[in-house]
Amino acid sequence: MDGQRRRAMAARWLWPLLLGIAGLGGVLQVHGQVDNLGFINLDCGLPESAAGYVAGLKYLIRAKFWYGNYDGLDRAPVFDLHVGVNYWTTVNISNANTPVIYEIIAVVPGESVQVCLVNTGSGTPFISALDLRPLKNGLYPMANATQGLVLHTRANFGRDDGVILRYPNDPHDRFWIPMSKRAEWTEVSTAKKVQNIDDDSFDAPSAVMQTAITPVNSSSPVVFSWDAEPSANNPDPGYICILHFSELQPLPVNAVRQFYVTLNGQLWLGKGFTPQYLYTNAVFSSFPNNGHHQYNVSLNATANSTLPPILNALEIFSVLPTTGITTATQDVSAIAAIRGKYQVKKNWMGDPCVPKNFAWKGLGCSYAVSSPPSVTGLNLSSSGLSGNLSSSFAGLKGLQYLICHAIILRAQFLTPSCSCRRSHF
């Protein structure tokens, strides 16, 4: 990367990767390609192509970062990642040659989804790739209009070959990380297909469910732990844990596999749980658990069980509030059309008014309690623009002033509340 491009990139505080119905936008020249499965893949530097996107669906969004000392500074940056107007996570790369992946499941109600890289003063943000995977609305019901699920762990138990299972083994292209501890666990597997139950909320793939673990000592529990990861933006994160089970072997007559599931000593189910043979079952928390420094999931055999507990796979998510209110949809459409018509050179990226400290340069915004933020003022002065005054200005219903000093605009469309006056801020 040459010095001029590097300086230009470093000057930007907010970089959105905008996936819209009409296409893509972004200062990193990130382009999208849609395959015949509806997947959207974005890779820096690929030839330009259109991106497909459907509003109102649930998406798995996965951002990938591989620093590799591309800038020669030997200092990986630290920066924030936002999805839409909501904080997602802080990107913190500890090893320059090891890729870092962040994933979230979120409902995106608008006509576009924006993944923003926010410069927090600790180096220039960058991104290597961005994936979007559409999900059926019935999957992961805990992800909804008010909260998203940030992936902490997705483990595939009983597989010791180091292979990460994803598409085509998983039609949703989730990454299932193999996990095995031979000193503690006995691996169990089957070559037979494991089927999903009707109305399955998670669609755990057969290839993942075909392996499992049981404790080496049949009288011991299966235990899995993780530490809470508080941050300045989320000092007491809540976690949702999903345990995937399937019985992989036909049980002998009078054999029973039944166990209790507890989280930090609290019983999840009022009675023992028995997995179905070659069918997926899930035990999960519908609401986030918080208030602990460490979380311990334990599977303990019941008194009448003749077999030890079994565990096929596990997912852990932290809950991300997605209640941030975006700029009024009509204003977003209008200002985007104005930006496109006049090829505005200002740093107009992301949501026009939200977050407040990243509002577009030259915009005045109103932040009423009872309604979404709206554009009330627009300064297009000293931008070297010319042409007719776009009819898109009429879409800014709350516009109180329009400043266009040093712009030659032939006013073919003006509303009574919108006039062009020669002045400065």
Beta strands, then each sheet from edge to edge (+ up, - down):
strand 1: 14-20
strand 2: 24-25
strand 3: 30-34
strand 4: 40-44
strand 5: 57-65
strand 6: 78-83
strand 7: 86-92
strand 8: 100-108
strand 9: 112-122
strand 10: 129-135
strand 11: 147-157
strand 12: 177-179
strand 13: 185-189
strand 14: 211-215
strand 15: 222-227
strand 16: 239-245
strand 17: 259-263
strand 18: 266-267
strand 19: 281-284
strand 20: 294-301
strand 21: 313-321
strand 22: 363-366
strand 23: 374-379
strand 24: 386-388
strand 25: 401-403
strand 26: 408-410
strand 27: 420-421
sheet 1: 2+ 1- 9+ 6- 7+
sheet 2: 3+ 4- 10+ 5- 8+ 11- 12-
sheet 3: 3+ 4- 10+ 5- 8+ 11- 21+ 16- 19+
sheet 4: 13+ 14-
sheet 5: 15+ 20- 17+ 18-
sheet 6: 22+ 23- 25- 27-
sheet 7: 24+ 26+
end
